[in-house]
């Protein structure tokens, strides 16, 4: 949904952004777009959903590809791969996209749902809002939460930040409220104008998505053992049981594959994020060459589907931060391009939540409570669902599962087996960074994981020093510095987030 330019500027001011530059805002500007007062909710739901992809999922993953090591650039010392430059100056723009584009749409959807006696829309707004806040707090820690734009309150030029525990409590509350409201009768049908591009008005599927997100955020608390936000494996498992039931429930956005860059999967050739993934990374490719982590390597059938073969033959990734060898000019033909595979073609979908992720969350929760047979069963179901999603043949799927049964089984399952499968499934998803931090970047959990080549040694001098959070954007620091937590690079980039501190 397009916004009036002056409306965007007002929203920007409310969260601390006082400029409205052409190069940033012109993509959504319109002199004819209606305001909240003149719209019914059925005309806003599509924009609310789609802005979660362009504003949060893409922006949330774009800069951290060099942290999660999914893709690598065509030059050495690239800033996002070596955790320098823009990372240390706050020029990473998830913050703007969250508060200027994505969250205002969800707030308006909630307000309009109430105004038109249509709580189903209010519920969808809360589900999307929970996701937006969740992804943002998982990259920054403390964020603006209670005092951000809500479609009702007067504008606040200097909003306060809330600690991450408070934000998480608010996220769970939003999801619980949505689960109740999505079932209530509405005067306007959820898909009255064809705007529900997720589920075509299916309230049960929206309920399952809410439970899936609840399971995700409850599972993030794996290091919390006390207090009102302590990790509860049974609560996670219960949420998973009510969450997505098959790939038919996956929440995703499709693309037409046309000439316009916003009609292409962002990381596909010609997409607006294609320059961020010149090649697949060495770590990702090698993981697929032996995703079961067996003494004798067993190639994952997804390798040939996800990763294009290099021009000179074979599957070879570029080490993060190094650039292709033997040199940047001609070495690229020896490496697998980052676009053109199953998830990086022009028409490939982008996923917000999948059934396979739900099963991996369940597997982790069961593993943590000592139920290895249950964990193994959930893991197998998750793998089968992801193989189906990736269009792996039934024969290759059966062979892979048989190999896993023979070599690992319920007695041999480890947390690493679960997290590697989840890592592959969540390709280009900002959720991957949450997992890697929760797992302390362990190369036992993620075999072969190493810090990037040419990593920023000024801030990360030790071999075990890994990036933990993002700096707040420089313009927010300029406008709202009195409320912002310490934003110096050596603090923000190295301090673990609340859920990553054991207690």
C-alpha positions as CSV (number, residue, x, y, z in Angstrom):
1,X,0.0,0.0,0.0
2,X,1.4,3.3,-1.0
3,X,1.6,6.2,1.5
4,X,1.3,9.9,1.2
5,X,4.7,11.4,1.3
6,X,3.7,13.9,4.0
7,X,2.2,11.0,6.0
8,X,5.5,9.1,5.9
9,X,7.4,12.2,6.9
10,X,5.1,12.7,9.9
11,X,5.6,9.0,10.9
12,X,9.3,9.4,10.5
13,X,9.3,12.4,12.8
14,X,7.4,10.5,15.4
15,X,10.1,8.0,15.8
16,X,13.0,10.4,15.5
17,X,13.6,10.7,11.7
18,X,13.4,14.4,10.6
19,X,14.4,14.0,7.0
20,X,12.5,12.6,4.1
21,X,15.0,12.1,1.4
22,X,13.9,11.4,-2.2
23,X,16.2,8.4,-2.7
24,X,14.7,6.6,0.2
25,X,11.1,7.5,0.3
26,X,10.2,7.8,-3.4
27,X,9.5,4.1,-3.7
28,X,6.3,4.4,-1.7
29,X,5.2,8.0,-2.4
30,X,1.8,8.8,-3.9
31,X,-0.2,12.0,-4.2
32,X,-3.4,10.0,-4.5
33,X,-3.1,7.3,-1.8
34,X,-6.0,7.5,0.7
35,X,-5.4,8.1,4.4
36,X,-6.3,5.9,7.3
37,X,-9.6,7.8,7.9
38,X,-10.9,7.1,4.4
39,X,-9.9,3.4,4.2
40,X,-11.6,0.2,5.3
41,X,-9.3,-2.5,6.5
42,X,-9.7,-4.8,3.5
43,X,-7.8,-2.3,1.5
44,X,-4.9,-2.2,3.9
45,X,-4.2,-5.9,4.6
46,X,-2.2,-6.6,1.5
47,X,0.1,-3.6,2.1
48,X,0.5,-4.6,5.7
49,X,1.6,-8.1,4.7
50,X,3.9,-7.2,1.8
51,X,5.7,-4.4,3.8
52,X,6.8,-7.1,6.2
53,X,8.8,-8.7,3.4
54,X,10.2,-5.6,1.8
55,X,10.8,-3.7,5.0
56,X,11.7,-6.3,7.5
57,X,12.5,-9.8,6.1
58,X,14.6,-8.5,3.3
59,X,16.2,-5.6,5.3
60,X,16.6,-7.9,8.3
61,X,18.6,-10.4,6.3
62,X,20.4,-8.2,3.8
63,X,23.3,-7.0,5.9
64,X,23.7,-10.1,8.1
65,X,24.3,-12.5,5.2
66,X,27.9,-12.0,6.0
67,X,27.2,-12.9,9.7
68,X,25.1,-15.9,9.0
69,X,27.4,-16.8,6.1
70,X,24.8,-17.7,3.5
71,X,26.3,-15.7,0.7
72,X,29.6,-13.9,-0.1
73,X,30.5,-10.9,-2.1
74,X,32.6,-10.5,-5.3
75,X,35.3,-8.5,-3.4
76,X,37.4,-9.0,-0.3
77,X,36.9,-7.1,2.9
78,X,33.2,-6.4,2.2
79,X,31.9,-4.4,5.2
80,X,29.0,-6.6,6.1
81,X,31.2,-9.7,5.9
82,X,34.0,-8.3,8.0
83,X,31.7,-6.5,10.5
84,X,33.1,-3.1,9.8
85,X,32.3,0.2,8.1
86,X,28.5,0.6,8.0
87,X,28.2,-1.8,10.9
88,X,30.3,0.5,13.0
89,X,28.6,3.7,11.9
90,X,24.9,2.8,12.2
91,X,24.2,2.8,8.5
92,X,22.2,-0.3,8.5
93,X,18.6,0.4,7.6
94,X,16.3,-2.2,9.2
95,X,15.3,0.5,11.8
96,X,13.9,2.9,9.2
97,X,12.1,0.2,7.3
98,X,10.5,-1.2,10.5
99,X,9.3,2.1,11.9
100,X,8.5,4.1,8.8
101,X,7.1,1.4,6.5
102,X,6.2,-1.8,8.1
103,X,4.8,-1.1,11.6
104,X,2.6,1.8,10.7
105,X,0.7,-0.4,8.3
106,X,0.0,-2.9,11.1
107,X,-1.0,-0.2,13.5
108,X,-3.5,1.2,10.9
109,X,-4.9,-2.3,10.3
110,X,-5.5,-2.7,14.0
111,X,-7.3,0.7,14.2
112,X,-9.4,0.1,11.1
113,X,-10.4,-3.3,12.3
114,X,-11.7,-1.8,15.5
115,X,-13.4,1.1,13.7
116,X,-15.2,-1.2,11.3
117,X,-16.1,-3.9,13.9
118,X,-13.9,-6.4,12.2
119,X,-11.6,-8.0,14.8
120,X,-10.2,-10.4,12.2
121,X,-8.2,-7.5,10.7
122,X,-7.2,-6.4,14.2
123,X,-5.9,-9.9,14.8
124,X,-3.9,-10.0,11.5
125,X,-2.4,-6.6,12.4
126,X,-1.3,-7.8,15.8
127,X,0.2,-11.0,14.3
128,X,2.2,-9.0,11.8
129,X,3.1,-6.4,14.4
130,X,4.4,-9.1,16.7
131,X,6.6,-10.4,13.9
132,X,7.9,-6.9,13.1
133,X,8.8,-6.1,16.7
134,X,10.3,-9.6,17.1
135,X,12.6,-9.4,14.2
136,X,13.7,-5.9,15.1
137,X,14.4,-6.5,18.8
138,X,16.3,-9.6,17.8
139,X,18.8,-7.5,15.9
140,X,19.0,-4.5,18.2
141,X,17.9,-5.5,21.7
142,X,16.1,-2.6,23.3
143,X,13.8,-0.9,20.9
144,X,11.0,1.6,20.7
145,X,7.9,-0.4,21.6
146,X,5.1,1.2,23.6
147,X,5.6,4.7,22.3
148,X,5.9,4.0,18.6
149,X,3.1,4.9,16.1
150,X,-0.1,3.1,17.0
151,X,-2.6,4.9,14.8
152,X,-4.4,6.5,17.8
153,X,-2.0,8.3,20.1
154,X,-0.5,11.7,19.4
155,X,2.9,11.7,17.8
156,X,5.9,11.4,20.1
157,X,9.0,13.0,18.8
158,X,11.3,11.4,21.3
159,X,10.0,7.9,22.1
160,X,11.4,5.9,24.9
161,X,13.2,2.6,24.4
162,X,12.0,-0.6,26.1
163,X,14.3,-3.4,27.3
164,X,14.0,-6.6,25.3
165,X,12.3,-8.5,28.1
166,X,9.4,-6.0,28.1
167,X,9.2,-6.2,24.3
168,X,9.0,-10.0,24.4
169,X,6.3,-9.9,27.0
170,X,4.4,-7.5,24.7
171,X,5.0,-9.7,21.6
172,X,3.4,-12.8,23.4
173,X,0.5,-10.6,24.5
174,X,-0.1,-9.4,21.0
175,X,-0.1,-13.0,19.7
176,X,-2.4,-14.2,22.5
177,X,-4.9,-11.4,21.8
178,X,-4.7,-12.1,18.0
179,X,-5.5,-15.8,18.6
180,X,-8.8,-14.8,20.4
181,X,-9.7,-12.0,17.9
182,X,-9.1,-14.0,14.7
183,X,-12.0,-16.3,15.7
184,X,-14.5,-13.5,16.4
185,X,-17.2,-12.6,13.9
186,X,-16.3,-9.6,11.7
187,X,-18.6,-7.3,9.7
188,X,-16.0,-7.4,6.8
189,X,-14.6,-10.7,5.6
190,X,-10.9,-11.0,5.9
191,X,-10.4,-11.5,2.2
192,X,-13.2,-9.2,1.1
193,X,-11.0,-7.3,-1.4
194,X,-8.6,-10.2,-2.2
195,X,-5.9,-8.6,0.0
196,X,-5.1,-11.7,2.2
197,X,-2.3,-12.8,0.1
198,X,-1.3,-15.4,2.8
199,X,-4.3,-17.4,3.5
200,X,-7.2,-16.1,1.4
201,X,-9.3,-15.3,4.5
202,X,-8.7,-18.7,6.2
203,X,-8.8,-17.9,9.9
204,X,-7.6,-21.3,11.0
205,X,-4.4,-20.8,9.1
206,X,-3.9,-17.3,10.6
207,X,-4.3,-18.9,14.0
208,X,-1.7,-21.5,13.2
209,X,0.7,-18.7,12.1
210,X,0.2,-16.9,15.4
211,X,1.0,-20.1,17.3
212,X,4.0,-20.7,15.1
213,X,5.4,-17.3,15.9
214,X,4.6,-17.8,19.6
215,X,6.6,-21.0,19.5
216,X,9.5,-19.2,17.8
217,X,9.7,-16.5,20.4
218,X,9.2,-18.8,23.4
219,X,12.0,-21.0,22.0
220,X,14.4,-18.0,22.0
221,X,14.3,-18.1,25.8
222,X,16.5,-21.3,25.9
223,X,19.0,-19.7,28.2
224,X,16.5,-18.4,30.7
225,X,15.8,-20.6,33.6
226,X,14.2,-18.3,36.2
227,X,11.6,-15.6,36.4
228,X,8.3,-15.0,34.5
229,X,10.1,-15.4,31.1
230,X,11.9,-18.7,31.9
231,X,12.2,-21.3,29.1
232,X,9.4,-23.8,29.1
233,X,9.9,-26.7,26.7
234,X,6.3,-27.9,27.2
235,X,4.9,-24.5,26.4
236,X,7.0,-24.5,23.2
237,X,5.8,-28.0,22.2
238,X,2.2,-27.0,23.0
239,X,2.4,-24.0,20.7
240,X,4.0,-26.1,17.9
241,X,1.1,-28.6,18.2
242,X,-1.3,-25.7,17.4
243,X,0.9,-24.1,14.7
244,X,1.4,-24.9,11.0
245,X,0.4,-28.4,10.2
246,X,1.9,-28.9,6.7
247,X,3.5,-26.9,3.9
248,X,0.0,-25.8,2.9
249,X,0.2,-23.5,5.9
250,X,3.5,-21.9,5.0
251,X,3.4,-18.1,5.1
252,X,5.2,-16.7,2.1
253,X,5.2,-14.1,-0.7
254,X,5.4,-15.0,-4.3
255,X,7.0,-13.0,-7.2
256,X,6.0,-12.8,-10.8
257,X,9.5,-12.8,-12.2
258,X,8.9,-9.7,-14.4
259,X,11.4,-7.0,-15.4
260,X,10.8,-4.8,-12.4
261,X,13.2,-5.5,-9.6
262,X,10.3,-5.6,-7.0
263,X,8.6,-8.3,-9.1
264,X,11.6,-10.6,-8.5
265,X,12.7,-12.6,-5.5
266,X,15.1,-10.0,-3.9
267,X,18.2,-12.1,-4.1
268,X,17.5,-13.3,-7.7
269,X,19.4,-11.7,-10.7
270,X,17.7,-8.4,-11.3
271,X,16.2,-8.3,-7.8
272,X,16.8,-5.4,-5.6
273,X,19.1,-7.4,-3.3
274,X,20.9,-9.4,-6.0
275,X,24.2,-7.5,-5.4
276,X,24.3,-8.8,-1.8
277,X,24.7,-12.4,-2.8
278,X,27.3,-12.7,-5.6
279,X,28.2,-16.3,-4.6
280,X,27.1,-18.8,-2.1
281,X,29.4,-19.0,0.9
282,X,32.1,-21.7,1.4
283,X,30.5,-22.6,4.8
284,X,27.0,-23.1,3.3
285,X,28.1,-25.1,0.4
286,X,30.4,-27.4,2.5
287,X,27.5,-27.9,4.9
288,X,25.3,-29.2,2.1
289,X,28.0,-31.5,1.0
290,X,27.7,-33.4,4.3
291,X,24.6,-32.0,6.1
292,X,24.3,-35.1,8.3
293,X,27.8,-34.6,9.6
294,X,28.8,-38.2,9.0
295,X,32.4,-39.5,9.1
296,X,32.1,-40.4,5.4
297,X,30.4,-37.4,3.7
298,X,26.9,-37.9,2.4
299,X,25.9,-35.2,-0.1
300,X,22.6,-33.5,0.6
301,X,20.3,-33.7,-2.5
302,X,19.4,-30.0,-1.9
303,X,22.9,-29.0,-2.9
304,X,22.2,-29.3,-6.6
305,X,18.8,-27.7,-6.2
306,X,19.7,-24.6,-4.1
307,X,23.3,-24.0,-5.3
308,X,24.1,-23.4,-9.1
309,X,27.1,-25.3,-10.5
310,X,30.1,-23.1,-11.0
311,X,30.9,-22.2,-14.6
312,X,34.1,-24.2,-14.5
313,X,32.2,-27.1,-12.8
314,X,31.4,-28.3,-9.4
315,X,30.0,-26.7,-6.3
316,X,32.3,-24.3,-4.6
317,X,31.5,-21.4,-2.2
318,X,33.5,-18.3,-1.5
319,X,34.9,-17.8,2.0
320,X,33.1,-15.0,3.8
321,X,35.2,-11.8,3.7
322,X,37.8,-13.1,1.3
323,X,36.3,-12.6,-2.2
324,X,36.8,-15.2,-4.9
325,X,40.2,-16.6,-5.6
326,X,42.7,-16.7,-7.2
327,X,41.7,-13.1,-7.8
328,X,38.5,-11.0,-7.9
329,X,38.7,-10.4,-11.7
330,X,38.8,-13.9,-13.0
331,X,38.4,-16.2,-10.0
332,X,34.6,-16.1,-10.0
333,X,34.1,-18.7,-12.6
334,X,35.3,-21.3,-10.2
335,X,32.6,-20.6,-7.7
336,X,28.8,-21.1,-7.4
337,X,26.8,-18.0,-8.1
338,X,24.5,-16.8,-5.4
339,X,21.5,-16.5,-7.7
340,X,19.7,-18.9,-10.1
341,X,19.0,-21.7,-7.6
342,X,15.7,-22.9,-6.2
343,X,15.4,-20.0,-3.7
344,X,17.2,-17.4,-5.8
345,X,15.4,-17.6,-9.1
346,X,13.2,-14.7,-10.2
347,X,9.9,-16.4,-9.2
348,X,11.2,-18.0,-6.0
349,X,9.1,-17.3,-2.9
350,X,10.3,-15.6,0.2
351,X,9.1,-17.2,3.4
352,X,8.0,-15.7,6.7
353,X,7.3,-18.9,8.5
354,X,7.3,-22.6,7.4
355,X,6.0,-25.9,8.7
356,X,9.5,-27.3,8.7
357,X,10.7,-24.5,11.0
358,X,7.9,-25.4,13.4
359,X,9.1,-29.0,13.5
360,X,12.7,-28.0,14.1
361,X,11.5,-25.8,17.0
362,X,9.6,-28.7,18.4
363,X,12.6,-31.0,17.9
364,X,14.8,-28.6,19.9
365,X,12.3,-28.3,22.7
366,X,11.9,-32.1,23.0
367,X,15.7,-32.5,22.9
368,X,16.1,-30.0,25.7
369,X,13.6,-31.9,27.9
370,X,15.3,-35.2,27.2
371,X,12.8,-36.7,24.8
372,X,15.2,-37.9,22.1
373,X,12.7,-40.1,20.3
374,X,10.3,-37.3,20.1
375,X,13.0,-34.9,19.0
376,X,14.1,-37.3,16.3
377,X,10.5,-37.8,15.0
378,X,10.0,-34.1,14.8
379,X,13.4,-33.6,13.0
380,X,12.5,-36.2,10.4
381,X,9.1,-34.6,9.7
382,X,10.8,-31.2,9.4
383,X,13.4,-32.5,6.9
384,X,10.7,-34.3,4.8
385,X,8.7,-31.0,4.7
386,X,11.7,-29.0,3.6
387,X,12.7,-31.5,1.0
388,X,9.1,-31.3,-0.4
389,X,9.4,-27.5,-0.3
390,X,12.7,-27.6,-2.2
391,X,11.2,-30.0,-4.8
392,X,13.6,-32.9,-3.9
393,X,12.4,-36.2,-5.5
394,X,10.7,-38.8,-3.3
395,X,13.4,-41.3,-4.0
396,X,16.2,-38.9,-2.9
397,X,14.2,-38.0,0.2
398,X,13.7,-41.6,1.1
399,X,17.4,-42.4,0.7
400,X,18.4,-39.4,2.8
401,X,16.0,-40.4,5.6
402,X,17.1,-44.0,5.4
403,X,20.8,-42.9,5.7
404,X,19.9,-40.7,8.7
405,X,18.0,-43.6,10.4
406,X,20.9,-46.0,9.9
407,X,23.7,-43.6,10.9
408,X,22.1,-41.4,13.6
409,X,18.6,-42.5,14.8
410,X,16.9,-41.4,18.0
411,X,19.8,-42.4,20.2
412,X,22.4,-40.5,18.2
413,X,20.5,-37.2,17.6
414,X,22.3,-34.1,18.7
415,X,21.4,-30.4,18.9
416,X,23.7,-30.0,16.0
417,X,21.6,-32.2,13.8
418,X,18.6,-30.1,14.4
419,X,20.3,-26.7,14.0
420,X,22.1,-27.6,10.8
421,X,18.8,-28.6,9.2
422,X,17.1,-25.5,10.5
423,X,20.0,-23.4,9.1
424,X,19.5,-24.9,5.6
425,X,15.8,-24.4,5.8
426,X,16.0,-20.8,6.9
427,X,18.2,-19.7,4.0
428,X,18.2,-15.8,3.9
429,X,16.0,-15.6,6.9
430,X,17.0,-13.2,9.7
431,X,15.9,-15.8,12.2
432,X,19.1,-17.7,11.5
433,X,21.2,-15.1,13.3
434,X,19.1,-15.6,16.4
435,X,19.9,-19.3,16.3
436,X,23.6,-18.8,15.7
437,X,23.9,-16.5,18.7
438,X,21.9,-18.8,20.9
439,X,24.2,-21.6,19.9
440,X,27.2,-19.3,20.7
441,X,28.4,-19.7,17.1
442,X,29.6,-23.2,18.0
443,X,31.4,-25.1,15.3
444,X,30.3,-28.2,17.1
445,X,26.7,-27.3,16.4
446,X,27.6,-25.8,13.0
447,X,30.5,-27.9,11.6
448,X,33.1,-25.9,9.7
449,X,31.9,-22.5,11.0
450,X,34.7,-20.0,11.2
451,X,34.9,-16.2,11.7
452,X,35.1,-14.3,8.4
453,X,38.4,-13.8,6.6
454,X,39.6,-10.2,7.2
455,X,37.2,-9.7,10.2
456,X,37.4,-6.4,12.0
457,X,40.0,-7.1,14.7
458,X,39.7,-3.6,16.2
459,X,36.3,-4.6,17.7
460,X,36.6,-8.4,17.5
461,X,40.3,-9.1,18.5
462,X,39.8,-12.6,20.0
463,X,39.2,-15.8,18.1
464,X,36.0,-16.3,20.1
465,X,34.7,-12.8,19.6
466,X,31.5,-12.8,17.5
467,X,29.1,-10.1,16.6
468,X,26.1,-10.0,19.0
469,X,23.9,-7.0,17.9
470,X,23.4,-4.2,15.5
471,X,24.1,-0.5,16.1
472,X,21.1,1.8,16.1
473,X,20.9,3.9,12.9
474,X,22.9,7.1,12.9
475,X,19.8,9.3,12.2
476,X,18.0,7.9,15.2
477,X,21.0,8.6,17.3
478,X,21.0,12.2,16.0
479,X,17.3,12.8,16.8
480,X,16.6,10.7,19.9
481,X,20.0,10.3,21.6
482,X,18.7,11.1,25.1
483,X,16.5,7.9,25.1
484,X,18.8,5.6,23.1
485,X,21.0,3.1,24.9
486,X,24.8,3.3,24.5
487,X,25.4,3.1,20.8
488,X,29.1,3.0,20.6
489,X,30.3,0.3,18.2
490,X,32.4,-1.7,20.7
491,X,29.3,-1.9,23.0
492,X,26.5,-2.5,20.6
493,X,28.3,-5.0,18.4
494,X,29.7,-7.1,21.2
495,X,27.1,-7.1,24.0
496,X,24.8,-10.2,24.0
497,X,21.1,-9.5,23.8
498,X,18.8,-10.2,26.8
499,X,17.7,-13.7,25.7
500,X,21.3,-14.7,25.1
501,X,22.4,-14.1,28.7
502,X,21.9,-17.1,30.9
503,X,19.8,-16.7,34.1
